[in-house]
Amino acid sequence: MKRFIAITTPAVLALAIGTAHAGNPATISVTVTIQNLSVSASGPVAFGTVVAGSQTVSSGGSTVTNDGNVTETYSVSITNPATWTAVQAAPSSAEEYALLAQFSSSTPTANSFTYANHALSSSPVTCSGTKFAGDQTGLSVPVSGARTLWFRFNAPTSTSVTTQQNITVTLTASAG
């Protein structure tokens, strides 16, 4: 009786199985979305006629909405009217005023505003867990997220200007 021993090598297996081929050509789908930073705000916010040296909280807030396509954090600044200067403390001289801002779901009290965390200046200040924060913040606002921004106005102690003044509040969005 003869025995047959089969020895198989990889070359023999390759011939027996055949060669596998990939499709030609191959395609890869590449997608991209351009980052869109966009913020909108309702307004105007009107304080009406106020007494020199007084302070008042706005009767309504401005709805600030993330209209972009990424999470946004806001920075806030103001542009002074021609004859007044914003200060980040209680106004103590003629033609000085303070405008403070706070994100809150309902009308904040005058005492909930602090100069250290809520006073606006002509230089942009980035929102944080404390800066411009009430029970809401301008930090990490999701796409389509809305916040309400309230204001407290501290009038100049005295002023030679008795006509309506316009203070421009600028909100700038950054990713994050």
C-alpha positions in Angstrom: 0.0 0.0 0.0 1.4 3.3 -1.1 0.7 6.4 0.8 0.4 9.7 -0.9 1.4 12.7 1.1 0.2 16.1 -0.2 2.4 19.1 0.5 0.8 22.4 -0.3 2.8 25.6 -0.5 1.4 29.1 -0.6 2.2 29.4 -4.3 0.1 26.3 -5.0 -2.8 27.7 -2.9 -2.7 31.0 -4.8 -3.0 29.2 -8.1 -5.8 27.0 -6.9 -7.8 29.9 -5.3 -7.2 32.6 -7.9 -6.4 36.2 -7.6 -8.8 38.7 -5.9 -9.3 42.1 -7.6 -10.7 45.3 -6.1 -13.0 47.6 -8.0 -11.4 50.1 -10.2 -11.7 53.1 -9.6 -12.4 53.5 -5.9 -14.2 56.6 -4.7 -14.2 58.4 -1.3 -16.9 60.9 -0.4 -15.5 64.0 1.3 -17.8 66.4 3.0 -17.1 69.8 4.5 -19.2 72.5 6.2 -17.9 76.0 6.5 -18.2 77.4 10.1 -20.8 80.1 10.3 -20.6 82.4 13.3 -23.7 84.5 13.5 -25.6 86.2 16.4 -28.7 88.3 16.3 -30.4 90.4 18.9 -33.8 92.0 19.2 -34.1 95.7 20.1 -34.1 98.5 20.7 -34.1 98.6 24.5 -35.5 102.0 25.6 -35.1 103.4 29.1 -37.1 106.5 28.4 -36.5 109.6 30.5 -34.4 109.0 33.6 -33.3 111.3 36.4 -29.6 112.3 36.6 -27.8 110.2 39.2 -30.4 107.5 39.2 -30.2 103.8 38.1 -32.9 101.7 36.4 -33.2 98.2 35.0 -34.7 97.8 31.5 -38.3 96.9 31.4 -37.6 94.3 28.7 -34.7 92.3 27.6 -33.1 91.7 24.2 -33.4 88.2 22.8 -29.9 87.1 21.7 -29.9 84.1 19.4 -27.1 81.9 18.0 -27.9 82.0 14.3 -24.7 80.2 13.4 -23.9 76.5 12.9 -21.6 75.9 15.8 -21.7 76.5 19.6 -20.8 80.2 20.3 -19.5 82.3 23.1 -20.2 86.0 23.0 -18.1 89.1 23.7 -19.9 92.3 24.5 -18.9 96.0 24.1 -20.4 99.4 23.8 -20.0 102.6 21.7 -20.4 105.7 23.8 -22.6 108.6 22.7 -20.7 111.7 21.6 -20.6 113.5 25.0 -20.8 110.7 27.6 -18.1 108.2 28.8 -18.8 104.8 30.1 -17.3 103.8 33.5 -17.1 100.4 35.2 -18.1 101.8 38.6 -20.7 104.1 39.9 -20.6 107.3 37.9 -19.0 110.1 40.0 -18.6 112.9 37.5 -20.6 114.8 35.0 -21.0 113.1 31.6 -20.1 109.7 33.1 -22.5 106.8 32.9 -22.5 103.0 33.5 -24.4 100.5 31.4 -24.4 97.0 32.8 -25.6 93.8 31.1 -26.8 90.4 32.4 -28.2 87.3 30.8 -31.3 86.1 32.7 -34.5 84.3 31.9 -36.5 86.9 33.8 -36.1 90.5 34.9 -33.1 90.7 37.2 -33.1 93.0 40.3 -30.9 96.1 40.2 -28.8 94.6 43.0 -28.0 91.4 41.0 -25.8 93.5 38.7 -22.2 94.1 39.9 -19.7 96.5 38.3 -17.0 93.8 38.3 -19.1 91.3 36.4 -21.7 93.3 34.4 -20.3 96.7 33.5 -19.8 97.3 29.8 -16.9 99.1 28.2 -15.8 100.1 24.7 -13.4 97.1 24.7 -15.0 93.7 24.0 -15.2 91.5 27.1 -15.8 87.7 26.7 -18.8 86.2 28.5 -18.0 83.5 31.1 -19.7 81.7 34.0 -19.6 85.1 35.8 -19.1 87.8 33.2 -22.5 89.1 32.2 -24.1 86.0 33.9 -27.3 85.8 35.7 -29.3 82.5 35.6 -28.1 82.4 31.9 -24.7 83.0 30.3 -23.4 84.0 26.9 -20.9 81.1 27.2 -21.2 78.0 25.0 -24.6 78.9 23.5 -25.8 76.0 21.3 -26.9 76.4 17.7 -30.3 78.1 17.7 -30.0 78.8 21.5 -31.6 82.0 22.7 -30.7 84.0 25.8 -32.3 87.2 27.2 -29.9 90.1 27.8 -31.1 92.7 30.4 -29.5 96.1 31.1 -29.1 98.4 34.1 -28.4 102.1 33.3 -26.7 104.3 35.8 -27.3 107.9 34.6 -24.6 110.6 34.8 -24.6 112.5 38.1 -25.1 115.6 35.9 -25.0 116.3 32.2 -25.4 119.2 29.8 -27.1 116.8 27.3 -30.9 116.4 27.8 -31.7 115.0 24.4 -32.1 111.2 23.7 -28.7 109.5 23.6 -27.9 106.3 21.7 -25.6 103.7 23.2 -24.7 100.9 20.8 -24.2 97.5 22.3 -22.2 95.1 20.1 -22.3 91.3 20.5 -19.6 89.3 18.8 -19.7 85.6 18.4 -16.7 83.2 18.6 -16.6 79.4 18.3 -16.9 77.6 21.6 
